[in-house]
Amino acid sequence: MSELSIWKNDIFLRLFSSYFISVLGRWFDMVAIMILFSYVWKADPLIIALIPVAYAFPHAFLSQFAGILADRFNKVKLMLIADISTAILTFILVLAPGPWTAISIVLVRATLTVIHYPAEQSLIKHVVPKELIVKAITLNGAADQFTKIIGPFVGAAIAAALSAKLCILFNGIAYIVSAIILMTILNKSPETSKGEESTSQEPFWKLWRGGWSYVLNSRILVVSFLFSLLGFMAIQMVDIQFSVLLREIAPNQPSLVGAVISAAGAGALTMIFILNRFKEFKSYGLILGSSLFFIGVGFGGAGFWLNGLPNMLITLLGFTAGIGAGLFTVGQNYILQRETDHTTIGRVSGIFSSLTSLMVLMAPIIGGSLVTIFGVKLVFQMIGITLTIIGVLGILFKNFLWRKPCQEPSPPHLKKTI
């Protein structure tokens, strides 16, 4: 019997190709929009501040309902419709005459992309055997981090040399290519199971309540969500403030901002490649606890930075925080895959996406306010120390926090103890 390999899973490889192309185009698009608003239209700072809100708002309030759609209907068709609609709106965005029109289009477009995360998570669960889940998740994570490193750099270069709207056009083309790839697996994805057929007949609001009930009745999911949201909120609170911190500790070296960001991406990518070598993760607490620990050390170390120290050291702190981010990304997606069944993965993923998007909306404002009141160094120090302590506690008490009660029934595919 031949050994299972993710590289022999034709449906997943096509899904992965579609994801990689669309994410790369998305980074080109985001950079182009920032340049367009700031340098071409010279928009007011308040309008520019609405850009991340337009991206995150639909995900915060619609992801839970998108998760229900992902559990009820054909996942590939949902992503296909979203990709084609997004491409059309992106081409319209190129013709936008000003910032307010562009913001409106971005908001509608972001609403259409809400379905992607829960539908993709659900489809992965259907087409990838549990022995290869780690491989699938780490490949997607690697694609995300790789495009995060090269996308803004290449996109900014094209926008500066040619046109910002050309980068937006590239994103529209990327979504068309993504849709074409999805068409090739439209008739190859698994048919709906009997369990899903019965789910699709249930009332919409009953399914929504059922998704929350599934999460709240699972100790593992509740603890994992709490740890993940703590880490995600901390990242969002101070991530955008890194430039303020570096401006204070190295006022004459603006290039250090790019170096730290690149180092963080490299750290995440390195950790994801390491995790790719594993077949399964037996301790959720070790993964999530370590993620908060490394993020805390990276942020806290930057907060305690002393002027005059070598720049290489603060770049190393960025790399350390990136290691934590890599652990966080892979760990949470793995838990979503292993602690759900085929009929709930979409709803649970949608709930998680909704909660993290709420963090995107609230955390930067909270972080900015704290920096204004207490100063950027103190905020980095306190967040770093807090995350480090929580991470250590998660590691030390992992068997208690992530224990599975005897009375809690395991989904059919989780009979083997993790």
Secondary structure, DSSP 8 states (H G I E B T S, - for coil): -----GGG-HHHHHHHHHHHHHHHHHHHHHHHHHHIIIIIS---HHHHHHHHHHHHHHHHHHHHHHHHHHHHS-HHHHHHHHHHHHHHHHHHHHT--SHHHHHHHHHHHHHHHTTHHHHHHHHHHHHS-GGGHHHHHHHHHHHHHHHHHHHHHHHHHHHHHT-HHHHHHHHHHHHHHHHHHHHTTTTTS----HHHHHHHTS-HHHHHHHHHHHHHT-HHHHHHHHHHHHHHHHHHHHHTTHHHHHHHH-TT-THHHHHHHHHHHHHHHHHHHHHTT-S--S-HHHHHHHHHHHHHHHHHHHHT--TTS-HHHHHHHHHHHHHHHHHHHHHHHHHHHHTS-TTTHHHHHHHHHHHHHHHHHHHHHHHHHHHHHH-HHHHHHHHHHHHHHHHHHHHHTHHHHT---TTS---GGG-S--
